[in-house]
Amino acid sequence: MTTPLRRPTPLNNLVAEWFGHRIFPHVRLGKRTIADQTSAVCPFLSRVEVEPEPCVKKETSRGVCTISSTSNGERQDWVVCPYRIFEPSLFDAVAARLYGISDPSLLHMHAAPTLQRVEVQKSIRRHIASGGRVLVYFDQKLGGEISLRATSRSPEMSFDLTLVEFMKSGNRLALGKFGIIEAQTMDFHGSYAHAVTKLKMATTLYPDTYHLELRKHPEWAAERIEGPNIANVVKRTFWQMLFKFSFGRNPRCAGTALILPVSVWDSWQPFLAQPQLHERPDGIFELTKPGEPLPNEVPAWIYIIDIDADSKTTPNPISVQKVIASTSDALNHFALVEAPNYASEALFATDGIYATLRRRIHNFWRSEPLELEP
């Protein structure tokens, strides 16, 4: 008698990019890939600092950039590290839109820590003098997050990435409009520690051929990784975006941009009542409260992005799928009016809460049929 072969358990959640380079559904290989992964270098922070920068994540999640998950019904990349979105071309495009800069050659962006370099200081003065637009940005690892202090009537909050324009004022420099860029990542249940341990062991045991072993053993990248914590991220993000989108109405703010991976945008649809987007002739989409047009100065922008997993370039490039103009009122309407209305309909449907209550009570008191009071 032969023992039937056991079918392998489907791999639902796996590390897709490790230290910036793809290891699922295929393993990218190159000199840079091996150097980054064996040296624990973040290629995205290294771009900004123009020198090798180590991954800033804690040991249990070191190197994990994206998780490949089927949570939305199809396999998608879910970004779990904000620095994965640090792509200069993307930030340049977002900043140019916020500040109304149509000529890319006029835009010059600098990470705050680079201001200590004499050559950067000279470059800033030269660009401003010649009519260029200079923006300086801060984030947690690059100059420190900019935070808004709490008051007795408003909460404390911090901004993922804060921009401010440098302008000429007489013979001195002055600060112009500020802008806000939020990059939404996803939390996953459980821990990445087991998968990270196996990936590190592969580079130790097979220093020259670990990429071949990863191709043969994709389950290593899936070790005890659970699904995305969608509800928690939604609750944590929505109320903050209501505040931050509203800041764009102030004339001293250039606006707020929210960068969302397409996987996160898809997971948010039930929480926003799956809103209908309106496409303009210029290809921009609008998310507005019914009956209320966008203001002339758009206060809030949503960038839906995805990672080109099929690209032979490593790290894989980011592509912009949609650019959506919106407002805090629109977000409030769909999240706190439309979605609750649909939820209320489902609550009292024939298969809603009373059907569940009757079924559960019947488990304890089978002899008493219960009807719904008219």
Backbone hydrogen bonds, N-H to C=O, Kabsch-Sander energy under -0.5 kcal/mol:
donor,donor_aa,acceptor,acceptor_aa,energy
12,N,10,P,-0.8
14,L,68,S,-2.2
15,V,221,A,-2.4
16,A,66,T,-2.5
17,E,66,T,-1.3
18,W,21,H,-2.9
19,F,63,G,-3.7
20,G,63,G,-0.5
21,H,18,W,-1.5
23,I,16,A,-2.9
24,F,16,A,-1.4
28,R,22,R,-2.7
28,R,26,H,-0.6
34,I,30,G,-2.4
35,A,31,K,-2.3
36,D,32,R,-2.8
37,Q,33,T,-2.5
38,T,34,I,-2.5
39,S,35,A,-1.5
40,A,36,D,-0.7
41,V,36,D,-2.3
42,C,53,E,-3.1
46,S,42,C,-1.9
47,R,43,P,-1.1
48,V,44,F,-1.1
49,E,45,L,-2.5
50,V,46,S,-1.4
51,E,46,S,-0.8
55,C,40,A,-2.2
61,S,58,K,-1.8
62,R,59,E,-0.9
64,V,61,S,-2.0
65,C,17,E,-2.3
65,C,63,G,-0.7
66,T,17,E,-0.9
67,I,78,W,-2.6
68,S,14,L,-3.2
69,S,67,I,-0.6
69,S,76,Q,-2.4
70,T,12,N,-0.7
72,N,74,E,-0.5
73,G,70,T,-2.2
76,Q,69,S,-2.3
78,W,67,I,-2.5
79,V,77,D,-0.5
80,V,65,C,-2.8
81,C,65,C,-0.9
84,R,81,C,-1.9
85,I,82,P,-1.3
86,F,83,Y,-1.1
87,E,85,I,-2.4
90,L,87,E,-0.9
91,F,87,E,-2.2
92,D,88,P,-2.8
93,A,89,S,-1.8
94,V,90,L,-2.4
95,A,91,F,-2.8
96,A,92,D,-2.5
97,R,93,A,-1.7
98,L,94,V,-2.4
99,Y,95,A,-2.3
100,G,97,R,-0.8
101,I,96,A,-2.8
102,S,100,G,-0.8
106,L,103,D,-2.1
107,L,104,P,-1.3
108,H,133,R,-2.4
110,H,135,L,-2.3
112,A,137,Y,-2.5
114,T,111,A,-1.8
115,L,112,A,-2.0
116,Q,113,P,-1.2
117,R,114,T,-1.8
121,Q,117,R,-2.0
122,K,118,V,-2.4
123,S,119,E,-1.9
124,I,120,V,-2.5
125,R,121,Q,-2.0
126,R,122,K,-2.3
127,H,123,S,-2.6
128,I,124,I,-2.3
129,A,125,R,-2.2
130,S,126,R,-1.4
131,G,128,I,-1.5
132,G,127,H,-3.4
133,R,106,L,-3.9
134,V,132,G,-0.5
134,V,166,F,-0.7
135,L,108,H,-2.6
135,L,133,R,-0.5
136,V,164,V,-2.5
137,Y,110,H,-2.2
138,F,162,T,-2.1
139,D,142,L,-1.3
142,L,139,D,-0.6
144,G,139,D,-1.7
146,I,159,F,-0.5
147,S,145,E,-0.5
148,L,157,M,-4.0
149,R,147,S,-0.6
151,T,154,S,-2.6
154,S,151,T,-0.8
157,M,148,L,-1.8
159,F,146,I,-2.2
161,L,181,I,-1.5
162,T,138,F,-2.1
163,L,179,G,-2.9
164,V,136,V,-1.7
165,E,177,K,-1.9
166,F,134,V,-2.4
167,M,174,A,-2.9
169,S,172,R,-3.3
172,R,169,S,-1.9
174,A,167,M,-3.1
176,G,165,E,-3.4
178,F,252,R,-1.8
179,G,163,L,-2.1
180,I,255,G,-2.1
181,I,161,L,-2.8
182,E,257,A,-3.3
184,Q,182,E,-0.6
184,Q,259,I,-2.5
185,T,183,A,-0.6
186,M,79,V,-2.4
189,H,227,G,-2.9
191,S,224,R,-0.6
195,A,223,E,-0.7
196,V,192,Y,-2.8
197,T,193,A,-2.4
198,K,194,H,-1.8
199,L,195,A,-2.3
200,K,196,V,-2.6
201,M,197,T,-2.3
202,A,198,K,-1.8
203,T,199,L,-1.5
204,T,200,K,-1.5
205,L,201,M,-3.2
206,Y,202,A,-2.4
210,Y,206,Y,-1.6
212,L,209,T,-1.0
213,E,209,T,-1.5
214,L,210,Y,-2.3
215,R,211,H,-1.5
216,K,212,L,-1.4
217,H,213,E,-1.7
220,W,217,H,-1.6
221,A,218,P,-1.1
222,A,219,E,-1.2
223,E,220,W,-0.9
225,I,222,A,-1.8
226,E,189,H,-1.1
226,E,224,R,-0.6
229,N,187,D,-3.2
230,I,228,P,-1.4
233,V,229,N,-1.9
234,V,230,I,-2.6
235,K,231,A,-2.4
236,R,232,N,-2.1
237,T,233,V,-2.1
238,F,234,V,-2.7
239,W,235,K,-0.7
241,M,237,T,-2.5
242,L,238,F,-2.0
243,F,239,W,-1.3
244,K,240,Q,-2.8
245,F,241,M,-2.9
246,S,242,L,-1.0
247,F,243,F,-1.2
248,G,244,K,-0.6
248,G,245,F,-0.8
249,R,246,S,-1.8
250,N,247,F,-2.0
253,C,250,N,-2.3
254,A,178,F,-3.3
255,G,178,F,-0.5
256,T,299,P,-2.2
257,A,180,I,-2.7
258,L,301,W,-2.9
259,I,182,E,-3.6
259,I,257,A,-0.5
260,L,258,L,-0.6
260,L,303,Y,-3.3
262,V,305,I,-2.6
264,V,261,P,-0.6
265,W,261,P,-2.3
266,D,262,V,-2.5
267,S,263,S,-1.9
268,W,264,V,-1.4
269,Q,265,W,-0.6
269,Q,266,D,-1.1
271,F,268,W,-0.9
272,L,268,W,-1.0
272,L,269,Q,-1.0
273,A,270,P,-0.7
274,Q,269,Q,-3.1
277,L,275,P,-0.6
278,H,286,E,-2.0
279,E,277,L,-0.6
280,R,284,I,-3.3
283,G,280,R,-2.1
285,F,323,V,-2.8
286,E,278,H,-2.2
287,L,325,A,-2.6
288,T,286,E,-0.5
292,E,289,K,-2.5
298,V,296,N,-0.9
300,A,326,S,-1.1
301,W,256,T,-2.4
302,I,324,I,-2.9
303,Y,258,L,-3.0
304,I,302,I,-0.6
304,I,322,K,-2.7
305,I,260,L,-2.5
305,I,303,Y,-0.7
306,D,319,S,-2.4
308,D,306,D,-0.5
308,D,317,P,-2.6
309,A,307,I,-1.7
311,S,308,D,-1.3
319,S,306,D,-2.9
321,Q,304,I,-3.3
321,Q,319,S,-0.6
322,K,304,I,-1.5
324,I,302,I,-3.0
325,A,285,F,-3.2
326,S,300,A,-2.8
327,T,287,L,-0.5
331,L,327,T,-1.8
332,N,328,S,-2.5
333,H,329,D,-2.3
334,F,330,A,-2.4
335,A,331,L,-2.3
336,L,332,N,-2.5
337,V,333,H,-1.6
338,E,333,H,-2.6
339,A,334,F,-2.1
341,N,337,V,-1.7
342,Y,338,E,-2.1
343,A,339,A,-2.4
344,S,340,P,-2.2
345,E,341,N,-1.8
346,A,342,Y,-2.1
347,L,343,A,-2.0
348,F,344,S,-1.5
349,A,346,A,-0.8
352,G,349,A,-2.3
353,I,347,L,-2.5
356,T,352,G,-1.6
357,L,353,I,-2.6
358,R,354,Y,-2.7
359,R,355,A,-1.9
360,R,356,T,-2.5
361,I,357,L,-2.6
362,H,358,R,-2.3
363,N,359,R,-0.9
363,N,360,R,-0.6
364,F,360,R,-0.5
364,F,361,I,-1.6
365,W,361,I,-2.4
368,E,365,W,-1.0
371,E,369,P,-0.5
